[in-house]
């Protein structure tokens, strides 16, 4: 390792999850030398719904990353279930991937190494340095430093990019996610979203004989075993199915930073803010940020990354606000679900907006039509 510490790097990435690896790969596509460091043991796992939407698949492919066919399960649409009402629509273009987070991470690590990214695992980055970063007590020189170290990013604090509410120790937008896998054949070609009184439960097929079940709520003490009692139809599918993983938890947060870079340090992924996991768009957003950041590191224009980062987050933020509003207002959700069930085109239009397909004019027209239907419902 001495050679790695003595060398000067173009880019040092703190965090080796999907955000860090995607950034490293994007930077290598522009010919930059990259070192990634993370204290974790491979492969890195995270509690999430494990669905990669078609736009996310496309963003992954734009980074030249391919996933082996045996590691993912393709699915073709989304199904909402609430109060006995069901709405379903196919994606307007492409297929989504249900993929275990560990499989995704392993594929990304393999591709990063193949394209020349250097990696350090189980190694702690302890701070920024005038010429780069400090790693295990040793300074490592780097022209650029990227913080890809998650929601509780230390790099964000070191670079003085924490928003005021975090510096004050307050955050009212936290939600809590718990995930478990079940050995059972998928019963639909869709990712399912079950809407409950105080929570949402996602079901994503991840193989021919396994589904991922993820719970999201504002209640840090609510667990899957209790939450599933609210969804008897879902329980009937999972009845007697064996667990293939332990229950794993994480937090999800809606957060927008006023700045995502300072001097030679930039943030990406959850470290740079984010939208609630209810959208399922976190990975897609991260991969698009990484492609942009790779370009901006190559040209030395982080101001462009700042403006582009804000633009990339607008659609996911809009979808997050819409879906959380539905979650908080049961009467409105019931009306919306009735409209979706009676007019499948309305639900298909919302799904197209969700995955970035269709024109602004068509979305505006669909929105106005749905608004009228909600008033009449």
KABELVEN-V68631 format. One line per field, one symbol per residue. psi: psi as a letter, one per 40 degrees, with the letter a starting at -180 (. if undefined). burial: # if it has 24 or more other C-alpha atoms within 12 Angstrom, else .. Layout:
psi = ???
burial = ???
//
This chain:
psi = edddddihidhhhhhfaddddddddddddeeihhhhiieihiihiihiefhhidddddddddefhihhdeeihhieaihhhhfehhhiiiidhiiihhhhddddddddddddddeehiihifhhheiiidebihhfehhhhidihhhffadfhdddddefehiddddefhheehihihiiihgihieifihhhhhadeiihihhheiefiihhhhhieheehiddddddegddddddehehiheiihhiiiiihhhidieihbehiiiaddeaiiieddeedddddddddddddddddefgeddddddddddeddddddddddddddegdddddddddddddgdddddddddddefiiidddddddddddddddde.
burial = ...##...######################.#######...###################..#.###...############...#######..###################.#######..##.###.#####...#########################..#......############.#######################.#########...###..##.##..#...#.........##########.####.###################################.#.#####.###.##.######.###.##.....#########.##############......#..##..#.......
//
